[in-house]
Amino acid sequence: MLAFPEILTSARFYLEIKLDGSTDSVDGIFMDCSGFQSSQDVIEISEVTPQLWGKNGDSKGRVIRTKLPGNSTYTNLTLRRGLTTSMTLWNWLDKVQSGQWADQRRDGSLVIYNQAGEEQFRFTFERAWPMRYKISDLDVKSGDFNIEEMEIVVESLKRSGVKPT
């Protein structure tokens, strides 16, 4: 029987980042993540060749355009979760804001699981640092969860298969 790949749902994933001074194996478990976008700049080169062309073959200098891949760019990742008492992410942001940003760049992974809790694939990012932190408005009359949101800058984002065990 042919095994079809499981359709992955967005309901089971978490972000793994290990930060200095943290005693937790996972520094954040998020319920929402956006910003998975990578793009490639295009470099266009125009050359004039000595080639003859045209109806009678008497026109000289044909223009040839070539498109080459340029720099890769990645959008920021925005992570959202229910507000917790953990200070790990806030402390990371605080160190960046206090001028220690070069020492606070972190590599990490966003891991997506199947319904059985088995890792299916991961996005790995490199040299990330937090640029924005937000907590939803606090309202004691509402029964809603308070949301903690952090936007992190990434210098690279790669999708990989299942992490070997």
C-alpha positions as CSV (number, residue, x, y, z in Angstrom):
1,M,0.0,0.0,0.0
2,L,1.3,3.4,-0.9
3,A,1.8,5.7,2.1
4,F,0.6,9.2,1.6
5,P,2.2,12.0,3.6
6,E,0.1,13.3,6.5
7,I,-1.5,16.7,6.0
8,L,0.1,18.9,8.7
9,T,-2.2,21.0,10.8
10,S,-1.2,24.3,12.3
11,A,-2.3,23.2,15.8
12,R,0.8,21.5,17.0
13,F,4.0,23.4,16.9
14,Y,6.4,25.2,19.1
15,L,9.5,27.3,18.8
16,E,12.7,26.0,20.3
17,I,15.3,28.6,21.3
18,K,17.9,28.1,24.0
19,L,19.1,31.4,25.5
20,D,22.0,32.2,27.8
21,G,21.1,31.8,31.5
22,S,18.0,29.7,30.7
23,T,17.5,26.4,32.5
24,D,14.5,25.5,30.4
25,S,14.9,23.0,27.5
26,V,12.4,25.0,25.5
27,D,12.3,28.8,25.9
28,G,9.0,29.4,24.2
29,I,5.9,27.4,23.2
30,F,3.9,29.5,20.8
31,M,0.3,29.2,19.5
32,D,0.8,31.4,16.5
33,C,3.7,32.2,14.2
34,S,3.8,34.3,11.0
35,G,6.4,35.6,8.7
36,F,7.6,32.5,6.8
37,Q,8.7,34.3,3.7
38,S,11.9,34.2,1.7
39,S,12.6,36.0,-1.4
40,Q,15.5,36.4,-3.8
41,D,16.6,39.6,-5.4
42,V,17.0,39.6,-9.1
43,I,20.1,41.0,-10.9
44,E,19.5,41.8,-14.5
45,I,22.4,42.1,-16.8
46,S,22.1,43.5,-20.4
47,E,24.8,42.7,-23.0
48,V,25.2,43.8,-26.6
49,T,26.4,41.0,-28.8
50,P,28.1,41.4,-32.2
51,Q,25.4,39.1,-33.6
52,L,23.7,40.1,-36.8
53,W,19.9,39.9,-36.8
54,G,16.7,41.3,-38.3
55,K,14.7,40.5,-41.4
56,N,17.7,41.0,-43.8
57,G,20.3,40.0,-41.3
58,D,22.0,43.4,-41.5
59,S,21.2,44.8,-38.0
60,K,24.1,44.6,-35.6
61,G,24.3,44.4,-31.9
62,R,21.6,42.3,-30.4
63,V,20.7,43.1,-26.8
64,I,20.6,40.0,-24.5
65,R,19.1,40.2,-21.0
66,T,20.1,37.7,-18.4
67,K,18.6,37.5,-15.0
68,L,20.7,36.2,-12.1
69,P,19.8,35.4,-8.5
70,G,21.0,38.1,-6.0
71,N,20.8,38.3,-2.3
72,S,18.2,36.3,-0.3
73,T,16.0,38.2,2.1
74,Y,13.7,36.9,4.9
75,T,10.8,38.5,6.7
76,N,10.7,38.8,10.4
77,L,9.0,36.1,12.4
78,T,6.1,37.2,14.6
79,L,5.4,34.8,17.5
80,R,2.2,34.9,19.7
81,R,1.3,32.9,22.8
82,G,-0.7,33.2,25.9
83,L,1.1,35.4,28.5
84,T,3.2,33.4,30.9
85,T,5.3,34.2,34.0
86,S,8.5,33.3,32.2
87,M,10.9,36.2,31.9
88,T,13.2,34.5,29.3
89,L,12.0,36.3,26.2
90,W,11.7,39.6,28.0
91,N,15.2,39.3,29.3
92,W,16.5,38.5,25.8
93,L,14.8,41.7,24.4
94,D,16.2,43.7,27.4
95,K,19.7,42.6,26.7
96,V,19.4,43.6,23.0
97,Q,17.9,47.0,24.0
98,S,20.7,47.6,26.5
99,G,23.3,47.4,23.7
100,Q,24.4,43.8,24.0
101,W,22.8,42.9,20.7
102,A,25.9,41.3,19.1
103,D,26.1,38.7,21.9
104,Q,22.3,38.0,21.8
105,R,21.9,36.7,18.3
106,R,20.5,33.3,18.5
107,D,19.8,30.3,16.2
108,G,16.6,28.4,16.7
109,S,14.0,26.2,15.2
110,L,10.2,26.2,14.7
111,V,9.2,22.5,14.9
112,I,5.9,21.3,13.5
113,Y,4.4,18.0,14.8
114,N,1.8,15.6,13.6
115,Q,-1.3,14.7,15.6
116,A,0.7,12.0,17.4
117,G,3.2,14.5,18.6
118,E,6.0,13.3,16.3
119,E,8.2,15.8,14.6
120,Q,7.4,16.2,10.9
121,F,9.7,19.1,9.9
122,R,11.3,22.2,11.1
123,F,12.2,25.7,10.1
124,T,15.6,26.7,11.3
125,F,16.7,30.3,11.6
126,E,20.0,31.9,12.2
127,R,21.3,35.0,14.0
128,A,17.9,36.1,15.3
129,W,17.3,38.9,17.8
130,P,14.0,40.4,19.1
131,M,13.0,43.7,17.7
132,R,9.5,44.2,19.1
133,Y,7.6,42.9,22.2
134,K,3.9,43.5,22.9
135,I,1.3,42.4,25.4
136,S,-2.4,42.6,24.6
137,D,-4.5,45.1,26.5
138,L,-5.3,43.9,30.0
139,D,-9.1,43.7,30.7
140,V,-10.3,42.1,34.0
141,K,-13.9,42.1,32.7
142,S,-12.9,39.8,29.8
143,G,-12.4,36.1,30.1
144,D,-9.9,36.1,27.2
145,F,-6.3,35.1,27.5
146,N,-3.7,37.9,27.5
147,I,-1.4,37.5,24.5
148,E,2.3,38.0,24.5
149,E,3.7,38.8,21.0
150,M,7.4,39.0,20.0
151,E,8.8,39.9,16.6
152,I,12.3,38.6,15.8
153,V,14.6,39.5,13.0
154,V,16.2,36.5,11.2
155,E,19.1,36.5,8.8
156,S,18.3,33.1,7.3
157,L,15.3,30.7,7.3
158,K,15.5,27.2,6.0
159,R,13.0,24.3,5.9
160,S,14.4,20.9,6.8
161,G,13.0,17.4,7.2
162,V,12.5,15.5,10.4
163,K,15.3,16.0,12.9
164,P,17.3,12.8,13.4
165,T,16.8,11.2,16.8
